[in-house]
């Protein structure tokens, strides 16, 4: 893993990113990896890439994308006007899980949040991802809030 790098995603990474998002029991039910990818993915990428408060990143080993995550920088009035870093859609390729790459990805993401002046880093995770819950707790995250979602 000496050639691991972290960088802003490019549109040419889109198929690999969607493949990572689909590579688990939950993701395969909500993603569409058919080629060519549905245009909604390209539209979403353009919106993310054009927003200075979004950072869609990939983890690469050499030229291969082996991980992804997205950080949203949220300005707010609470906590004395604090900026929050929301880390979402974290995925590591199956062949790299358990190697420490997920921890490295979070360390990189948290450093990006610090560099942007965030006072807090937060994330959400599906209740069914119990392995992820243990991982996040090992990283120092606490399940301090209860979240709700409503599909539209």
N, C-alpha and C positions, 0 to 999 in steps of 0.2 A: 504494500500500500504506500510505497514511497512516492508514487506519481499522482497522489490524490490532490486535486485542486478544487476550489470553490469559486464560482463565478456567476454573474448575472446570466440568466438563460437567454438563448437566442431562439428565433423562430425555427431554425433548423433543428432544435432540440425537442420540438413539440411532440413528435411521435414517441420518442423515448420517455418523455415526462408522462404522457397519457398511459403508456405501457406500465410505468411504475405505479401510477395511481390505480390501475386496474389489477395489479398483481397481488391481490389478497381477497379473502372471502367477501368482504364488504364492497371493496372497490369494483370487483368484476360484475357486480349487480348494477352499478351506476355509471360505468364508463363504457365508451364505444371505441375500440381500437381498430376498427375496420379502416383499411386504406383505400382511398384517401380518407383522412380523418374528416368527420363532420365539420362544416365551416364554423360552427359555434366555438370550437376550440381555437381557431385562428382569430376570431373576433375577440374572444376573451383574452387571448395572449396580447393582442394589440392594445386592449384597454388597460391591462396590467402594466405592460411595458411603457405605456405613455403616461402613467400616473406616478409622479415623484414620491408618493407615499406607499408605493408597492415595490417589493423586491422579490421577484421570482428567481430563485437560484437553482443551480444544478451542482452536483458533486460529480467530478469526472476522475476516472482512472485512465491516464493517457488520453485518448480521444473518446472513450466510451463513457456515457452518462450512467452513473451507478447510484444516483440519489437525487432527490429534489426536495425543496421546501419553499414556502412563501411566507414573507414577512410583510405585514401591514402596519404602518406607523400611524397611530391614532392619536390625534390631538384631542385634548379634553380639558374641561374646566375643573373636574374633580381632582383631588390630590394636588391642589394648588397649581392647576394648569399643567399637569404632568402629561408627557407623551408616553404612550404604551406601545410596546412591540407585540403584535399578535402573530405568533408562529403557527402556521397551518400547513396541511397537505404534505407532511413529512413522510417521505418514503425512501427506503434503502433497498437496492436490488437484492433479491433472495440470496444470491451467492455471496453477498457481503454482510448479511445480517449476522450478528453475534461477533463481529470482528472489531468492534469499537468505533466503526464508522459513524453510527448514529450519534454517539456521544460527541465525536469530533464535529459533526454537522451542527449539533446544538451549541457547542462551544463557539463555533464560527458565527452562528446566527445571533447568539447573545452578545458577542463582541460587536456585531453590526448594530444591534440595538443600542448598546452603550455609546458607540460612535455617533449615533443619531440623537443622543441625549435622552433616551428613554429612561424613565424612572421605574418602570415595571415591565416585565415580560410575562405574557400570558398565552394560554393555548386552550383549545377545546379538543376533546377526544370522544369518540363513540364509546358508550358504556360497554359495548361488547369487546373492546380492545383491552382486555385485562392485562396482557403482557406489556402493552404500551403504558398502562397506568403505573405498573411497577417501575418501568424504565424512567418515566417522568419524575416519580418520587425519588429515585436514586439520583437524579440530576438536581434535586432540591426544590422541585415544584410541589405545591400543596394543593389538595382538592378543597379549596377554601370557599368556593361558590357553587351554586347549582345553576346550570344553564338550561334554557328552553329554546326550542326551534319550532317554527311553523312553516311547512312547505307552502309555497304560493303557486 
